[in-house]
Amino acid sequence: RLSILTSVALAQAPRCAAVKQACAAPSVAHGARSLASVAPVRDYDPLLARKMVEEENGMLIDCRTLTEFQTGAPPKAVLIPFNDLPSRIKEVEAFTKGDKDWGIVVYCKSGGRASIAKQTLGLMGYTRVSNLGGIAKVREAFPGTW
């Protein structure tokens, strides 16, 4: 009986290895990256955010709701609520001209939704994404502009 189980296990080993390999890297095969492979960009840094947006023509994404956005946002902000990001990735691709190393700054009311947006963009292959955090940091980064 042991030899039968051993034979079955050995016969399944290549299949299991192939499944593990396919499951371990499907995103890499489709152009996305794991979070571990994304180079870190400082978060919660108003000076870096301003530099990325104003000097480098980076994209500024407001991850809040339309109602929150209507209460005020910097002029260069593009409203893409964090949960709409996957379905609106074409807008990011158009802004960045398909360059996955283009600077992107995300923010929301307190930083939580922006954190999810940063992770989402990282998994989609974007390497230079900074979570500015919440509105207080946005006002610090872009004072007097809104």
Helices and strands as residue ranges (DSSP letters): H 2-24, H 26-29, G 35-37, H 46-50, I 51-55, E 59-62, H 66-69, E 77-79, G 82-84, G 86-88, H 89-95, E 104-107, H 112-123, E 129-133, H 135-141
